[in-house]
Each structure stands twice: as structure tokens, then as C-alpha cells.
């Protein structure tokens, strides 16, 4: 089984939550345009001044998505968080 990578965009400030939520829309549009089969995206509000948007890709595709979308950081995606 191939590892999955969670690409993350950080948003800070009073509009962080709305910005992260909106950014996820663009991530979904990009996946659709690229006809990418894995469709795991989301946003999380970590506190009133900090939120993230994220996209999960297979490790073999990470460089392509990183170069195209310029995430702030990435981490190995764990499905344990989904259970």
C-alpha cells in the first residue's frame, strides 16, 4: 500500500477560517481539472486565529502537486485520524 501525503496550507488572522474554507473549494476544483481519483480535502479551524486547508495525495504524486500548488508544508497522512 502506497503512503499518502497531506499537503497543508496555513492561514492566520481574523479571517483564517473563511480563507481556509474557500481555499478547499479551489483544491477540489484542481482535483477535478486534473481528473485525480483520490479526493480527500478539507479544512480545520485550529483556533480563532489559525486554520488550515489540506489535500491528500499519493506519495508518488506529491512532487507534481507540491510544484503546482505550493503548499506551506506536508506530512504523512494517517487514516487513524479518520476512525
TIKOL-440020 format. One record per residue: x negated, y, z negated of N, C-alpha, C, O, CB in turn; residue in one letter. Coordinates in nm, 4 decimals, decimal comma, always signed. Glycine has a CB too. Layout:
BEGIN
[[X Y Z] [X Y Z] [X Y Z] [X Y Z] [X Y Z] A]
...
END
This chain:
BEGIN
[[-0,0844 -0,1188 +0,0000] [+0,0000 +0,0000 +0,0000] [-0,0885 +0,1247 +0,0000] [-0,1822 +0,1353 -0,0792] [+0,0958 +0,0001 -0,1226] X]
[[-0,0583 +0,2176 +0,0885] [-0,1382 +0,3387 +0,1001] [-0,0998 +0,4400 -0,0079] [+0,0176 +0,4583 -0,0401] [-0,1212 +0,4005 +0,2394] X]
[[-0,2021 +0,5044 -0,0622] [-0,1755 +0,6088 -0,1622] [-0,1045 +0,7258 -0,0966] [-0,1170 +0,7501 +0,0234] [-0,3068 +0,6564 -0,2292] X]
[[-0,0306 +0,7965 -0,1781] [+0,0379 +0,9166 -0,1325] [-0,0217 +1,0366 -0,2057] [-0,0597 +1,0277 -0,3224] [+0,1922 +0,9067 -0,1567] X]
[[-0,0290 +1,1480 -0,1350] [-0,0874 +1,2699 -0,1892] [+0,0209 +1,3767 -0,1990] [+0,0967 +1,3990 -0,1046] [-0,2059 +1,3188 -0,1014] X]
[[+0,0267 +1,4417 -0,3133] [+0,1218 +1,5503 -0,3372] [+0,0483 +1,6819 -0,3130] [-0,0404 +1,7194 -0,3897] [+0,1820 +1,5440 -0,4832] X]
[[+0,0861 +1,7517 -0,2057] [+0,0302 +1,8829 -0,1754] [+0,1144 +1,9868 -0,2489] [+0,2373 +1,9813 -0,2457] [+0,0275 +1,9103 -0,0204] X]
[[+0,0477 +2,0817 -0,3152] [+0,1166 +2,1719 -0,4080] [+0,0864 +2,3177 -0,3759] [-0,0278 +2,3549 -0,3491] [+0,0762 +2,1409 -0,5524] X]
[[+0,1909 +2,3988 -0,3791] [+0,1791 +2,5446 -0,3666] [+0,2240 +2,6056 -0,4982] [+0,3325 +2,5746 -0,5473] [+0,2642 +2,6002 -0,2460] X]
[[+0,1412 +2,6921 -0,5554] [+0,1708 +2,7573 -0,6841] [+0,2282 +2,8966 -0,6593] [+0,1800 +2,9708 -0,5737] [+0,0426 +2,7663 -0,7727] X]
[[+0,3304 +2,9301 -0,7346] [+0,3911 +3,0633 -0,7270] [+0,4028 +3,1187 -0,8687] [+0,4511 +3,0515 -0,9598] [+0,5316 +3,0583 -0,6565] X]
[[+0,3579 +3,2415 -0,8848] [+0,3595 +3,3042 -1,0172] [+0,4288 +3,4393 -1,0103] [+0,4287 +3,5055 -0,9066] [+0,2161 +3,3203 -1,0721] X]
[[+0,4870 +3,4784 -1,1203] [+0,5524 +3,6071 -1,1299] [+0,7018 +3,5922 -1,1509] [+0,7527 +3,4805 -1,1599] [+0,5253 +3,6885 -1,0064] X]
[[+0,7729 +3,7050 -1,1589] [+0,9152 +3,7011 -1,1914] [+1,0020 +3,6351 -1,0839] [+1,1147 +3,5948 -1,1125] [+0,9640 +3,8401 -1,2153] X]
[[+0,9512 +3,6235 -0,9607] [+1,0294 +3,5625 -0,8528] [+0,9747 +3,4254 -0,8134] [+1,0066 +3,3740 -0,7062] [+1,0311 +3,6544 -0,7309] X]
[[+0,8926 +3,3663 -0,9001] [+0,8269 +3,2388 -0,8691] [+0,9269 +3,1284 -0,8357] [+0,9076 +3,0550 -0,7388] [+0,7404 +3,1952 -0,9862] X]
[[+1,0319 +3,1161 -0,9135] [+1,1286 +3,0075 -0,8927] [+1,1965 +3,0201 -0,7569] [+1,2051 +2,9222 -0,6828] [+1,2343 +3,0074 -1,0043] X]
[[+1,2439 +3,1380 -0,7240] [+1,3115 +3,1594 -0,5957] [+1,2153 +3,1408 -0,4788] [+1,2533 +3,0876 -0,3745] [+1,3735 +3,2994 -0,5907] X]
[[+1,0914 +3,1846 -0,4961] [+0,9926 +3,1691 -0,3900] [+0,9612 +3,0219 -0,3668] [+0,9538 +2,9782 -0,2519] [+0,8644 +3,2459 -0,4241] X]
[[+0,9429 +2,9455 -0,4724] [+0,9160 +2,8025 -0,4599] [+1,0340 +2,7302 -0,3952] [+1,0157 +2,6440 -0,3093] [+0,8857 +2,7416 -0,5975] X]
[[+1,1534 +2,7661 -0,4369] [+1,2739 +2,7055 -0,3793] [+1,2810 +2,7343 -0,2296] [+1,3120 +2,6451 -0,1506] [+1,4010 +2,7584 -0,4503] X]
[[+1,2526 +2,8570 -0,1908] [+1,2557 +2,8949 -0,0495] [+1,1428 +2,8259 +0,0285] [+1,1627 +2,7842 +0,1426] [+1,2444 +3,0481 -0,0350] X]
[[+1,0267 +2,8142 -0,0320] [+0,9138 +2,7504 +0,0346] [+0,9460 +2,6040 +0,0684] [+0,9043 +2,5531 +0,1723] [+0,7880 +2,7585 -0,0541] X]
[[+1,0199 +2,5381 -0,0195] [+1,0583 +2,3991 +0,0083] [+1,1394 +2,3896 +0,1377] [+1,1252 +2,2926 +0,2122] [+1,1394 +2,3412 -0,1093] X]
[[+1,2226 +2,4873 +0,1647] [+1,3007 +2,4881 +0,2898] [+1,2065 +2,4830 +0,4098] [+1,2294 +2,4077 +0,5044] [+1,3917 +2,6145 +0,2978] X]
[[+1,1011 +2,5633 +0,4053] [+1,0055 +2,5656 +0,5154] [+0,9284 +2,4337 +0,5261] [+0,8961 +2,3893 +0,6363] [+0,9080 +2,6816 +0,4976] X]
[[+0,8992 +2,3715 +0,4125] [+0,8324 +2,2415 +0,4155] [+0,9214 +2,1367 +0,4822] [+0,8732 +2,0560 +0,5616] [+0,7950 +2,1968 +0,2728] X]
[[+1,0493 +2,1374 +0,4507] [+1,1433 +2,0444 +0,5134] [+1,1532 +2,0697 +0,6631] [+1,1589 +1,9751 +0,7418] [+1,2818 +2,0563 +0,4487] X]
[[+1,1554 +2,1965 +0,7031] [+1,1596 +2,2300 +0,8455] [+1,0351 +2,1793 +0,9175] [+1,0429 +2,1297 +1,0299] [+1,1732 +2,3816 +0,8645] X]
[[+0,9203 +2,1922 +0,8514] [+0,7958 +2,1452 +0,9109] [+0,7982 +1,9934 +0,9294] [+0,7573 +1,9431 +1,0340] [+0,6761 +2,1862 +0,8239] X]
[[+0,8456 +1,9212 +0,8295] [+0,8553 +1,7750 +0,8403] [+0,9455 +1,7347 +0,9564] [+0,9158 +1,6407 +1,0300] [+0,9084 +1,7147 +0,7093] X]
[[+1,0544 +1,8062 +0,9712] [+1,1487 +1,7776 +1,0801] [+1,0829 +1,8041 +1,2155] [+1,0943 +1,7232 +1,3077] [+1,2771 +1,8632 +1,0652] X]
[[+1,0149 +1,9164 +1,2268] [+0,9468 +1,9526 +1,3509] [+0,8395 +1,8506 +1,3880] [+0,8221 +1,8173 +1,5052] [+0,8846 +2,0912 +1,3383] X]
[[+0,7680 +1,8016 +1,2873] [+0,6611 +1,7045 +1,3090] [+0,7137 +1,5612 +1,3209] [+0,6379 +1,4687 +1,3499] [+0,5605 +1,7127 +1,1957] X]
[[+0,8439 +1,5440 +1,2983] [+0,9070 +1,4115 +1,3041] [+0,8380 +1,3140 +1,2081] [+0,8150 +1,1977 +1,2413] [+0,9028 +1,3558 +1,4484] X]
[[+0,8059 +1,3637 +1,0895] [+0,7346 +1,2847 +0,9887] [+0,8353 +1,2012 +0,9113] [+0,9375 +1,2528 +0,8661] [+0,6531 +1,3763 +0,8921] X]
[[+0,8071 +1,0727 +0,8960] [+0,9055 +0,9822 +0,8360] [+0,9185 +0,9964 +0,6845] [+1,0277 +0,9794 +0,6302] [+0,8695 +0,8408 +0,8687] X]
[[+0,8089 +1,0273 +0,6160] [+0,8137 +1,0447 +0,4710] [+0,8694 +1,1837 +0,4414] [+0,8124 +1,2836 +0,4854] [+0,6719 +1,0258 +0,4065] X]
[[+0,9777 +1,1913 +0,3689] [+1,0446 +1,3197 +0,3467] [+1,0606 +1,3479 +0,1974] [+1,1721 +1,3647 +0,1480] [+1,1820 +1,3212 +0,4158] X]
[[+0,9485 +1,3527 +0,1267] [+0,9519 +1,3828 -0,0165] [+0,9026 +1,5255 -0,0353] [+0,7845 +1,5543 -0,0155] [+0,8647 +1,2813 -0,0991] X]
[[+0,9930 +1,6140 -0,0734] [+0,9592 +1,7535 -0,1021] [+1,0311 +1,7918 -0,2306] [+1,1146 +1,7169 -0,2812] [+0,9992 +1,8495 +0,0171] X]
[[+0,9980 +1,9076 -0,2819] [+1,0689 +1,9562 -0,3987] [+1,0082 +2,0836 -0,4516] [+0,9100 +2,1354 -0,3984] [+1,0703 +1,8518 -0,5062] X]
[[+1,0684 +2,1324 -0,5570] [+1,0128 +2,2463 -0,6297] [+1,0423 +2,2235 -0,7768] [+1,1417 +2,1606 -0,8132] [+1,0727 +2,3836 -0,5793] X]
[[+0,9546 +2,2753 -0,8600] [+0,9700 +2,2619 -1,0047] [+0,9459 +2,3966 -1,0696] [+0,8506 +2,4669 -1,0359] [+0,8731 +2,1552 -1,0619] X]
[[+1,0312 +2,4315 -1,1612] [+1,0135 +2,5532 -1,2384] [+0,9435 +2,5125 -1,3681] [+1,0009 +2,4425 -1,4515] [+1,1516 +2,6263 -1,2660] X]
[[+0,8206 +2,5566 -1,3837] [+0,7416 +2,5160 -1,4996] [+0,7611 +2,6099 -1,6183] [+0,7549 +2,5663 -1,7333] [+0,5947 +2,5098 -1,4626] X]
[[+0,7841 +2,7361 -1,5921] [+0,8288 +2,8318 -1,6936] [+0,8842 +2,9544 -1,6208] [+0,8900 +2,9537 -1,4978] [+0,7110 +2,8716 -1,7916] X]
[[+0,9243 +3,0577 -1,6911] [+0,9924 +3,1696 -1,6252] [+0,9025 +3,2481 -1,5289] [+0,9518 +3,3267 -1,4480] [+1,0471 +3,2633 -1,7295] X]
[[+0,7716 +3,2269 -1,5377] [+0,6788 +3,2999 -1,4513] [+0,5944 +3,2090 -1,3617] [+0,5000 +3,2559 -1,2981] [+0,5879 +3,3846 -1,5357] X]
[[+0,6272 +3,0803 -1,3560] [+0,5432 +2,9874 -1,2800] [+0,6268 +2,8729 -1,2243] [+0,6982 +2,8049 -1,2980] [+0,4299 +2,9322 -1,3682] X]
[[+0,6169 +2,8525 -1,0933] [+0,6880 +2,7432 -1,0274] [+0,6000 +2,6882 -0,9155] [+0,5075 +2,7544 -0,8686] [+0,8260 +2,7911 -0,9716] X]
[[+0,6308 +2,5668 -0,8743] [+0,5565 +2,5060 -0,7644] [+0,6540 +2,4523 -0,6599] [+0,7687 +2,4193 -0,6902] [+0,4643 +2,3928 -0,8163] X]
[[+0,6058 +2,4445 -0,5375] [+0,6725 +2,3703 -0,4312] [+0,5755 +2,2594 -0,3926] [+0,4540 +2,2760 -0,4039] [+0,7107 +2,4633 -0,3066] X]
[[+0,6290 +2,1463 -0,3472] [+0,5397 +2,0370 -0,3120] [+0,5930 +1,9548 -0,1956] [+0,7116 +1,9562 -0,1627] [+0,5174 +1,9478 -0,4318] X]
[[+0,4996 +1,8838 -0,1356] [+0,5258 +1,7947 -0,0236] [+0,4378 +1,6722 -0,0439] [+0,3202 +1,6856 -0,0776] [+0,4978 +1,8647 +0,1155] X]
[[+0,4930 +1,5533 -0,0240] [+0,4161 +1,4305 -0,0398] [+0,3902 +1,3711 +0,0983] [+0,4811 +1,3567 +0,1801] [+0,4907 +1,3286 -0,1314] X]
[[+0,2628 +1,3369 +0,1218] [+0,2225 +1,2768 +0,2491] [+0,1388 +1,1527 +0,2219] [+0,0852 +1,1358 +0,1124] [+0,1434 +1,3783 +0,3363] X]
[[+0,1280 +1,0667 +0,3215] [+0,0397 +0,9517 +0,3083] [-0,1043 +1,0009 +0,3146] [-0,1345 +1,0987 +0,3830] [+0,0679 +0,8455 +0,4191] X]
[[-0,1923 +0,9328 +0,2433] [-0,3318 +0,9749 +0,2342] [-0,3958 +0,9910 +0,3719] [-0,4756 +1,0826 +0,3919] [-0,4109 +0,8747 +0,1521] X]
[[-0,3627 +0,9046 +0,4661] [-0,4221 +0,9119 +0,5994] [-0,3819 +1,0397 +0,6740] [-0,4506 +1,0803 +0,7678] [-0,3815 +0,7899 +0,6807] X]
[[-0,2730 +1,1026 +0,6338] [-0,2235 +1,2243 +0,6993] [-0,2586 +1,3512 +0,6234] [-0,2266 +1,4613 +0,6683] [-0,0741 +1,2162 +0,7160] X]
[[-0,3239 +1,3370 +0,5093] [-0,3475 +1,4506 +0,4209] [-0,4252 +1,5630 +0,4882] [-0,3868 +1,6792 +0,4754] [-0,4214 +1,4050 +0,2983] X]
[[-0,5333 +1,5321 +0,5596] [-0,6165 +1,6353 +0,6223] [-0,5347 +1,7163 +0,7220] [-0,5430 +1,8391 +0,7246] [-0,7383 +1,5720 +0,6924] X]
[[-0,4562 +1,6477 +0,8036] [-0,3728 +1,7161 +0,9038] [-0,2756 +1,8141 +0,8374] [-0,2639 +1,9289 +0,8803] [-0,2942 +1,6130 +0,9877] X]
[[-0,2065 +1,7688 +0,7334] [-0,1111 +1,8556 +0,6648] [-0,1818 +1,9660 +0,5864] [-0,1343 +2,0796 +0,5829] [-0,0231 +1,7734 +0,5710] X]
[[-0,2936 +1,9340 +0,5244] [-0,3698 +2,0346 +0,4496] [-0,4130 +2,1480 +0,5425] [-0,3972 +2,2656 +0,5097] [-0,4936 +1,9704 +0,3819] X]
[[-0,4674 +2,1117 +0,6579] [-0,5163 +2,2133 +0,7507] [-0,4032 +2,2967 +0,8107] [-0,4202 +2,4162 +0,8353] [-0,5957 +2,1476 +0,8617] X]
[[-0,2894 +2,2347 +0,8340] [-0,1763 +2,3062 +0,8944] [-0,1023 +2,3947 +0,7945] [-0,0568 +2,5035 +0,8298] [-0,0794 +2,2071 +0,9552] X]
[[-0,0899 +2,3485 +0,6700] [-0,0022 +2,4161 +0,5738] [-0,0744 +2,4912 +0,4622] [-0,0115 +2,5702 +0,3918] [+0,0885 +2,3164 +0,5127] X]
[[-0,2029 +2,4692 +0,4442] [-0,2852 +2,5409 +0,3459] [-0,2287 +2,5382 +0,2031] [-0,2039 +2,6434 +0,1442] [-0,3012 +2,6839 +0,3897] X]
[[-0,2085 +2,4184 +0,1477] [-0,1617 +2,4132 +0,0080] [-0,2697 +2,4674 -0,0853] [-0,3870 +2,4745 -0,0489] [-0,1236 +2,2675 -0,0323] X]
[[-0,2289 +2,5049 -0,2044] [-0,3238 +2,5554 -0,3036] [-0,4043 +2,4429 -0,3675] [-0,5190 +2,4623 -0,4076] [-0,2504 +2,6337 -0,4113] X]
[[-0,3429 +2,3252 -0,3764] [-0,4114 +2,2120 -0,4393] [-0,3358 +2,0840 -0,4062] [-0,2307 +2,0873 -0,3422] [-0,4223 +2,2314 -0,5939] X]
[[-0,3901 +1,9722 -0,4501] [-0,3253 +1,8440 -0,4274] [-0,3610 +1,7471 -0,5383] [-0,4563 +1,7683 -0,6132] [-0,3649 +1,7864 -0,2914] X]
[[-0,2833 +1,6407 -0,5476] [-0,3093 +1,5365 -0,6462] [-0,2509 +1,4056 -0,5944] [-0,1646 +1,4053 -0,5066] [-0,2490 +1,5739 -0,7856] X]
[[-0,2985 +1,2952 -0,6495] [-0,2421 +1,1657 -0,6136] [-0,0991 +1,1616 -0,6660] [-0,0734 +1,1954 -0,7816] [-0,3277 +1,0472 -0,6713] X]
[[-0,0072 +1,1203 -0,5808] [+0,1344 +1,1148 -0,6164] [+0,1645 +0,9832 -0,6856] [+0,1286 +0,8765 -0,6357] [+0,2236 +1,1321 -0,4918] X]
[[+0,2290 +0,9905 -0,7980] [+0,2661 +0,8725 -0,8735] [+0,4172 +0,8549 -0,8698] [+0,4916 +0,9467 -0,9046] [+0,2156 +0,8822 -1,0185] X]
[[+0,4623 +0,7380 -0,8280] [+0,6061 +0,7120 -0,8260] [+0,6614 +0,6884 -0,9655] [+0,7830 +0,6845 -0,9840] [+0,6364 +0,5925 -0,7380] X]
[[+0,5729 +0,6726 -1,0647] [+0,6194 +0,6531 -1,2026] [+0,7020 +0,7712 -1,2495] [+0,7928 +0,7552 -1,3310] [+0,5008 +0,6318 -1,2970] X]
[[+0,6711 +0,8917 -1,1979] [+0,7456 +1,0113 -1,2396] [+0,8885 +1,0073 -1,1881] [+0,9752 +1,0760 -1,2422] [+0,6757 +1,1386 -1,1897] X]
[[+0,9149 +0,9281 -1,0846] [+1,0493 +0,9209 -1,0266] [+1,1404 +0,8260 -1,1040] [+1,2627 +0,8337 -1,0920] [+1,0411 +0,8767 -0,8813] X]
[[+1,0819 +0,7377 -1,1823] [+1,1632 +0,6355 -1,2516] [+1,2239 +0,6860 -1,3788] [+1,2943 +0,6118 -1,4474] [+1,0802 +0,5144 -1,2822] X]
END
